[in-house]
Amino acid sequence: EVQLVESGGGLVQPGRSLRLSCAASGFTFDDYAMHWVRQAPGKGLEWVSGISWNSGSIGYADSVKGRFTISRDNAKNSLYLQMNSLRAEDTALYYCAKVHTAGTGSNVYFDYWGQGTLVTVSS
Amino acid sequence: SYVLTQPPSVSVAPGQTARITCGGNNIGSKSVHWYQQKPGQAPVLVVYDDSDRPSGIPERFSGSNSGNTATLTISRVEAGDEADYYCQVWDSSSDQGVFGGGTKLTVL
């Protein structure tokens, strides 16, 4: 059974940093690309970032480019999102999502999702 | 950047057919994917590549895509289908994922 478990969320002041983690199990982690998708309270889904199986291809939404960094450790079956210079508008539930293929950048869709970790940016 | 437009809400009586649209410029040239999200839960993929269903998704869920509109069709709607539905594509020009704003399906 595929399981994705996010952690690392919490309350953080504007301008500070936070690192999210996603622990994966139930599939061969290094065979698939992984992404982060977020959802602000009461709002819709927003794609944040994606990384290919070997970290060779990485992408970001314009809203987080230059502030967020995605990475993965295939030896630890883990996905990460380093979030710097956080803003109030980054407040959201952050989902880790598995992609159906190894690459990212062509016909990407998300076949499994975690339950999310909540990030609240407020002073 | 590429924009996907969904109606905010759709209402349907039990047993009837619900159609949720997703509009985008020449969306017919892209592969469209649909997710169901119930309150307090993570999204679930219900249709991928315009019209394919993941295992475990009822045949009542189907999709189509042509021109500037993709459609998720739910036949013989049940109370348990009440949820938010999101369409999604990959925008190759910007190399970014794109979601529609979501449609709340209400079963009357």
HADDOCK unambig.tbl for C-alpha pairs under 7 A between the chains (distance, minus, plus):
assign (segid A and resid 44 and name CA) (segid B and resid 101 and name CA) 5.63 0.50 0.50
assign (segid A and resid 44 and name CA) (segid B and resid 102 and name CA) 6.12 0.50 0.50
assign (segid A and resid 45 and name CA) (segid B and resid 99 and name CA) 6.38 0.50 0.50
assign (segid A and resid 46 and name CA) (segid B and resid 99 and name CA) 6.40 0.50 0.50
assign (segid A and resid 47 and name CA) (segid B and resid 97 and name CA) 5.52 0.50 0.50
assign (segid A and resid 47 and name CA) (segid B and resid 98 and name CA) 6.43 0.50 0.50
assign (segid A and resid 59 and name CA) (segid B and resid 95 and name CA) 6.97 0.50 0.50
assign (segid A and resid 59 and name CA) (segid B and resid 96 and name CA) 6.89 0.50 0.50
assign (segid A and resid 60 and name CA) (segid B and resid 96 and name CA) 6.95 0.50 0.50
assign (segid A and resid 61 and name CA) (segid B and resid 96 and name CA) 6.42 0.50 0.50
assign (segid A and resid 105 and name CA) (segid B and resid 92 and name CA) 6.55 0.50 0.50
assign (segid A and resid 105 and name CA) (segid B and resid 95 and name CA) 5.63 0.50 0.50
assign (segid A and resid 106 and name CA) (segid B and resid 90 and name CA) 6.52 0.50 0.50
assign (segid A and resid 106 and name CA) (segid B and resid 92 and name CA) 6.42 0.50 0.50
assign (segid A and resid 107 and name CA) (segid B and resid 31 and name CA) 6.39 0.50 0.50
assign (segid A and resid 107 and name CA) (segid B and resid 90 and name CA) 5.42 0.50 0.50
assign (segid A and resid 108 and name CA) (segid B and resid 90 and name CA) 5.80 0.50 0.50
assign (segid A and resid 109 and name CA) (segid B and resid 33 and name CA) 6.73 0.50 0.50
assign (segid A and resid 111 and name CA) (segid B and resid 45 and name CA) 5.89 0.50 0.50
assign (segid A and resid 113 and name CA) (segid B and resid 42 and name CA) 6.45 0.50 0.50
assign (segid A and resid 113 and name CA) (segid B and resid 43 and name CA) 6.81 0.50 0.50
assign (segid A and resid 114 and name CA) (segid B and resid 42 and name CA) 6.74 0.50 0.50
assign (segid A and resid 115 and name CA) (segid B and resid 41 and name CA) 6.91 0.50 0.50
assign (segid A and resid 115 and name CA) (segid B and resid 42 and name CA) 5.42 0.50 0.50
